[in-house]
Amino acid sequence: MSTESSLLLPQALDLLSGLVRPVELVATLAFALSGAIEAARRRLDAVGVVVAAFLTAFGGGTLRDVLLDRRPFFWVENSTQVAAVFGLCIGAMVMIRARHLHLTERAMFWPDTLGLGLFGAAGTQIALSVQMPALIAVLMGVITAVFGGVLRDMVCSQIPATLRDHRPYALCVFIGGWALVLASQWLHWSADAALLGSAAVTIVLRWLAVALDWRLPAWRMD
């Protein structure tokens, strides 16, 4: 192990929280719901809703596992998540049709934000636990949290929200990831506390970005 990695990971085996699997399950369901809502808004059929939900829920974590060379993939190892997403899709479609709900972009804000925070924290902590340097671990958290939404928007034939919405999105996850590194490596919080604290930082930042309309600089053509 390099000197840099040894400094960043003094107790790598203790970094993985016992809450990672429950957190990933909640994040998976939250992202699946946001995918199903977006697919319903775009008037996709039932198969399209399921595909969008699955891509949103599993896309980011799968790419993370590929890059970290983790096998089996997190959703293969925990097949309960797959069954839960199928059940959520069926329930969401039945409820939307039965109650004639009017779906808006705001309807998917909280599921998307919750999944963003939880997946970002879990992805960062998983990368740290396999002895990735801090910067790489934080980027893995961003990939875990963001890539599923990119796939969702591509399936729904639109520019990914993380690229077109000038309000901070991936940046919130990036900051939340560094909060986890700070909490676990410098403040010596427990793995559970660091995981939940990181997720809370991301969720609060994203909520503030939307509530206060914070915007990143846009590319301007003169």
PLY file of the C-alpha trace (Angstrom):
ply
format ascii 1.0
element vertex 222
property float x
property float y
property float z
element edge 221
property int vertex1
property int vertex2
end_header
0.00 0.00 0.00
1.29 3.49 -0.81
2.20 5.98 1.88
-0.74 8.16 0.79
-3.21 5.32 1.16
-1.86 4.28 4.53
-2.27 7.83 5.82
-5.82 8.04 4.53
-6.90 4.60 5.72
-5.38 3.78 9.12
-8.15 1.30 9.90
-9.68 0.35 6.57
-11.57 -2.64 7.93
-13.37 -0.45 10.46
-14.56 2.08 7.88
-17.51 0.12 6.51
-20.65 0.91 8.46
-23.11 -1.77 9.48
-25.74 0.57 8.05
-24.41 0.38 4.49
-26.85 -2.32 3.34
-29.96 -0.73 4.90
-28.87 2.67 3.56
-28.34 1.24 0.08
-31.78 -0.38 0.21
-33.50 2.91 1.14
-31.47 4.78 -1.50
-32.34 2.15 -4.10
-36.07 2.47 -3.41
-35.90 6.27 -3.36
-34.13 6.39 -6.72
-36.44 3.73 -8.16
-39.43 5.86 -7.18
-37.91 8.95 -8.80
-37.28 6.94 -11.96
-40.83 5.61 -12.02
-42.27 9.10 -11.50
-40.15 10.58 -14.28
-41.07 7.75 -16.66
-44.78 8.25 -15.86
-44.41 12.00 -16.46
-42.93 11.23 -19.90
-45.83 8.82 -20.60
-43.71 5.70 -20.99
-45.52 2.36 -20.92
-45.31 -0.12 -18.04
-42.10 -1.69 -19.33
-40.58 1.76 -19.75
-41.46 2.66 -16.16
-39.77 -0.49 -14.85
-36.68 0.04 -17.02
-36.34 3.67 -15.92
-36.76 2.70 -12.28
-34.16 -0.07 -12.51
-31.61 2.09 -14.31
-32.03 4.88 -11.77
-31.82 2.54 -8.80
-28.94 0.32 -9.91
-27.00 2.27 -12.56
-24.69 4.29 -10.33
-23.87 1.50 -7.90
-23.20 -0.93 -10.75
-20.73 1.45 -12.40
-19.03 1.96 -9.01
-18.70 -1.80 -8.54
-17.26 -2.17 -12.06
-14.66 0.52 -11.42
-13.76 -0.92 -8.01
-13.76 -4.48 -9.42
-16.28 -5.62 -6.80
-18.09 -8.90 -7.47
-20.88 -9.76 -7.25
-22.58 -6.43 -7.96
-24.38 -4.98 -4.96
-27.85 -5.76 -6.31
-26.87 -9.31 -7.31
-25.53 -9.95 -3.83
-28.72 -8.54 -2.28
-31.49 -9.82 -4.53
-34.07 -8.49 -2.06
-33.41 -5.06 -3.55
-34.45 -6.30 -7.00
-37.71 -7.73 -5.67
-38.36 -4.54 -3.70
-37.91 -2.38 -6.82
-40.31 -4.60 -8.80
-42.88 -4.27 -6.00
-42.40 -0.52 -5.80
-42.88 -0.12 -9.56
-46.12 -2.11 -9.53
-47.44 -0.21 -6.50
-46.49 3.18 -7.95
-48.18 2.47 -11.30
-51.35 1.22 -9.63
-51.54 4.25 -7.33
-50.83 6.77 -10.09
-53.53 5.30 -12.35
-56.10 4.74 -9.59
-55.82 8.21 -8.09
-55.10 10.07 -11.33
-52.18 11.84 -9.67
-50.82 14.90 -11.44
-47.08 14.32 -11.46
-44.78 17.34 -11.52
-41.02 17.74 -11.29
-41.48 18.63 -7.62
-43.00 15.19 -6.98
-39.64 13.53 -7.55
-37.56 16.07 -5.63
-37.53 14.34 -2.24
-37.06 10.76 -3.50
-34.25 11.98 -5.74
-32.63 14.06 -2.99
-32.87 11.25 -0.43
-31.31 8.77 -2.86
-28.62 11.31 -3.76
-27.50 11.73 -0.15
-27.67 8.09 0.87
-26.04 6.66 -2.24
-23.30 9.29 -2.20
-22.37 8.49 1.40
-22.56 4.72 0.90
-20.48 4.85 -2.29
-17.79 6.93 -0.64
-17.59 4.67 2.39
-17.47 1.49 0.30
-14.57 2.91 -1.74
-12.71 3.87 1.43
-13.22 0.39 2.85
-11.36 -1.16 -0.12
-8.46 1.22 0.45
-9.08 3.83 -2.22
-7.45 7.24 -1.68
-9.82 9.88 -0.34
-10.25 11.77 -3.63
-11.06 8.58 -5.57
-13.47 7.46 -2.84
-15.35 10.77 -2.98
-15.58 10.54 -6.78
-16.92 7.00 -6.44
-19.61 8.40 -4.17
-20.51 10.98 -6.80
-20.69 8.30 -9.50
-22.87 6.10 -7.30
-25.29 8.95 -6.62
-25.42 10.63 -10.03
-25.01 8.05 -12.79
-28.39 6.37 -12.25
-30.16 9.69 -12.76
-28.15 10.29 -15.93
-29.36 6.95 -17.33
-32.94 7.74 -16.25
-32.96 11.04 -18.12
-31.37 9.51 -21.22
-34.09 6.82 -21.34
-36.68 9.58 -20.94
-35.16 11.46 -23.92
-33.87 14.52 -22.13
-30.57 16.11 -21.20
-29.55 14.74 -17.77
-30.69 17.01 -14.96
-27.24 17.04 -13.39
-25.95 18.76 -16.56
-28.81 21.13 -17.39
-29.95 22.18 -13.91
-27.56 24.92 -12.84
-28.48 24.44 -9.19
-25.78 22.37 -7.44
-26.44 18.64 -7.72
-23.29 16.54 -8.10
-21.42 19.25 -6.19
-23.60 18.56 -3.13
-22.55 14.90 -3.22
-18.91 15.89 -3.65
-19.04 18.06 -0.53
-20.94 15.37 1.37
-18.25 12.84 0.45
-15.51 15.04 1.86
-17.62 15.44 5.01
-17.49 11.66 5.40
-13.71 11.63 4.95
-13.34 14.43 7.50
-15.66 12.76 10.00
-14.10 9.31 9.77
-10.41 10.15 9.26
-9.92 13.35 11.21
-12.74 13.55 13.74
-12.74 9.76 14.33
-16.51 9.40 14.26
-17.92 5.90 14.16
-18.57 4.48 10.71
-22.35 4.70 11.24
-22.21 8.33 12.36
-19.91 9.33 9.49
-22.23 7.65 6.97
-25.39 9.33 8.25
-23.64 12.68 8.73
-22.37 12.66 5.15
-25.83 11.82 3.80
-27.36 14.63 5.88
-24.83 17.16 4.53
-25.68 16.24 0.92
-29.44 16.28 1.49
-29.41 19.64 3.29
-27.15 21.23 0.67
-29.38 20.05 -2.16
-32.50 21.28 -0.36
-30.89 24.68 0.24
-29.74 24.87 -3.38
-33.31 24.43 -4.61
-35.03 26.45 -1.85
-32.66 29.42 -2.19
-32.16 28.98 -5.94
-28.38 28.75 -5.75
-26.97 28.53 -9.25
-23.63 27.58 -10.72
-22.16 29.79 -13.46
-23.52 28.89 -16.90
-21.57 28.86 -20.15
-22.36 32.08 -21.97
-22.10 32.76 -25.69
-21.48 36.39 -26.59
0 1
1 2
2 3
3 4
4 5
5 6
6 7
7 8
8 9
9 10
10 11
11 12
12 13
13 14
14 15
15 16
16 17
17 18
18 19
19 20
20 21
21 22
22 23
23 24
24 25
25 26
26 27
27 28
28 29
29 30
30 31
31 32
32 33
33 34
34 35
35 36
36 37
37 38
38 39
39 40
40 41
41 42
42 43
43 44
44 45
45 46
46 47
47 48
48 49
49 50
50 51
51 52
52 53
53 54
54 55
55 56
56 57
57 58
58 59
59 60
60 61
61 62
62 63
63 64
64 65
65 66
66 67
67 68
68 69
69 70
70 71
71 72
72 73
73 74
74 75
75 76
76 77
77 78
78 79
79 80
80 81
81 82
82 83
83 84
84 85
85 86
86 87
87 88
88 89
89 90
90 91
91 92
92 93
93 94
94 95
95 96
96 97
97 98
98 99
99 100
100 101
101 102
102 103
103 104
104 105
105 106
106 107
107 108
108 109
109 110
110 111
111 112
112 113
113 114
114 115
115 116
116 117
117 118
118 119
119 120
120 121
121 122
122 123
123 124
124 125
125 126
126 127
127 128
128 129
129 130
130 131
131 132
132 133
133 134
134 135
135 136
136 137
137 138
138 139
139 140
140 141
141 142
142 143
143 144
144 145
145 146
146 147
147 148
148 149
149 150
150 151
151 152
152 153
153 154
154 155
155 156
156 157
157 158
158 159
159 160
160 161
161 162
162 163
163 164
164 165
165 166
166 167
167 168
168 169
169 170
170 171
171 172
172 173
173 174
174 175
175 176
176 177
177 178
178 179
179 180
180 181
181 182
182 183
183 184
184 185
185 186
186 187
187 188
188 189
189 190
190 191
191 192
192 193
193 194
194 195
195 196
196 197
197 198
198 199
199 200
200 201
201 202
202 203
203 204
204 205
205 206
206 207
207 208
208 209
209 210
210 211
211 212
212 213
213 214
214 215
215 216
216 217
217 218
218 219
219 220
220 221
